[in-house]
Structure formats: structure tokens, C-alpha cells
Amino acid sequence: MPNKTAKTAAKATVSKPAAAKPASVKAPAAKPVAPKAPVVAAPAKAPVAAAKPAVKAAAPAPKVEEKKVVTQRQGFKANEFVVYPAHGVGQILAIEEQEIAGAKLELFVINFIKDKMTLRVPTAKVANVGMRKLSEPALVKKALETLKGRARVKRTMWSRRAQEYEAKINSGDIVAIAEVVRDLYRSESQPEQSYSERQLYEAALDRLSREIAVVQHSTETEAVKEIEAQLAKSPRRTGAKTEAAEGEADAEGDADDTDGDDNTTVADEAA
């Protein structure tokens, strides 16, 4: 009997280790916890993606550097008053750079306040178009002295004389413009001007008074009064009635031609 009891006890002791094996097999059940780590780490990539727009926002900065502010070119400065032959006195608002047909072009931006017009002139073509600085006071004085002289009217057809007057007005020469004012001026005691004569006279008077006003730092009204005072000192002309009669015949046609020429000039300059 003792032997059986010992064998039974031995079997019991042997069977206990066998029961412990299932516990060691179940231990790997804790491994599913490991996949959770990537889920937590994934949001860490978001800050890297958010940093990229900051680099793109800084890209436009170089464009501001390309626009360089230029204040002087060819001896002319911004905010300076100049004389443009075809339009008279204007003010340079700015000197800017534009890209036209793939090429960079530097331009004077000139404003003509009275005409309500802005003109852009290439800085490299200033000499070609005849743009100049305002006349010196001594030259203005010479122009005013010219007004007191005797009118010089050629004995030619009015159409030819009208072309000569118009050429003088658009020359930009202040003395030449004063000559046109002197030659076309009519006092109250003299015959009235024809339509064509009056148009040219007013154009010349406007160009002359504008420049005198800017040079002398006065108003245009004051400049016109000064011009008329000088004209009143000129000797009385003879034969004015005959010359006016000659101009009446083709005054209307000449006025139309003059307007057409002006339009062509502006179009060419704008192009």
C-alpha cells in the first residue's frame, strides 16, 4: 500500500507542471498593445506639414526689391516742371520702369493738369522729343520784350502762314511762341480775328502764359495780364484788315486740318 500511495503522489507532482504550461502559452496575449504606439505617433507629422506654407508666404518678398525708386534721369527730377513741345508745361510725377514686349523700359510720367492728361515718355528719347527744362528768367524777359515789337506778317497765303505759326507753337521755344502771340494779337481798335487766327492765338497765349506763371511763381491769370500789358505797348499795325480777309476764306478748313494733325501727334507719342 505505501508504494501505491507514493506512486499516486508522484503522479500528482508530475501532473502539476503540465498544468502550468497553458499559462505560459497565454502570455503572448499582451502583444496586441504594441500596435497602439504608431497611432499616437502619427499626429507628430502634422507640424512638419504646417511649416511649409510659411516658406511660400515669404516668396513674394523679392518682387518688392525689383521696384527701385528712381528720382533723377537725364538731368530731370521727379516733381519738376518741364516743357514738352507738343503740350506745353507739365510736371514729372515719377520715373517708373515698365516691361513692354519682354524688354524693360524706363519712363517719365508727366502730368498736364490743365489738359487733364498724363503722358509717359521714355527717358532715352527725351532729346528726340525736345523735352526741356523751364526757361531761365532772362529768357522769359526776352520773350516779354518780343511782345512789344512790331508784328511781322508775311504776304503769303493764310494756309502757309498757319502752318508756320503752328510749327512755332509746337517748337517749345518760348521766344518763337511769343512771336506768334505778337503777330496774331488784335487790339480793340483793330479788326477781329478769323476763327483760325483766334484758335492759333489762344493756343500760343496759353503755352506762353503757363510757362511764365511757373517761372515767376504766379497764376496764369496774372501772367496773361502781363502779356497783354506788353502787347498794348506794341506799335499799331497797318493792313491787318486785308490780312484777316485773306484768312477768312480757308479758316474753317485750316482749323480742321490743325485738329487732325494734333490728334496724329498725340497718337504717335502714346504709341
Secondary structure as GFF3:
##gff-version 3
##sequence-region A 1 271
A	DSSP	alpha_helix	2	26	.	.	.	ID=ss1
A	DSSP	three_ten_helix	27	33	.	.	.	ID=ss2
A	DSSP	alpha_helix	36	41	.	.	.	ID=ss3
A	DSSP	three_ten_helix	42	45	.	.	.	ID=ss4
A	DSSP	alpha_helix	46	50	.	.	.	ID=ss5
A	DSSP	alpha_helix	52	57	.	.	.	ID=ss6
A	DSSP	alpha_helix	61	66	.	.	.	ID=ss7
A	DSSP	beta_strand	72	73	.	.	.	ID=ss8
A	DSSP	beta_strand	76	77	.	.	.	ID=ss9
A	DSSP	beta_strand	81	84	.	.	.	ID=ss10
A	DSSP	beta_strand	88	100	.	.	.	ID=ss11
A	DSSP	beta_strand	103	112	.	.	.	ID=ss12
A	DSSP	beta_strand	117	122	.	.	.	ID=ss13
A	DSSP	three_ten_helix	123	125	.	.	.	ID=ss14
A	DSSP	alpha_helix	126	129	.	.	.	ID=ss15
A	DSSP	beta_strand	132	133	.	.	.	ID=ss16
A	DSSP	alpha_helix	137	147	.	.	.	ID=ss17
A	DSSP	alpha_helix	158	169	.	.	.	ID=ss18
A	DSSP	alpha_helix	174	184	.	.	.	ID=ss19
A	DSSP	alpha_helix	195	216	.	.	.	ID=ss20
A	DSSP	alpha_helix	220	231	.	.	.	ID=ss21
A	DSSP	alpha_helix	240	249	.	.	.	ID=ss22
A	DSSP	alpha_helix	251	270	.	.	.	ID=ss23
###
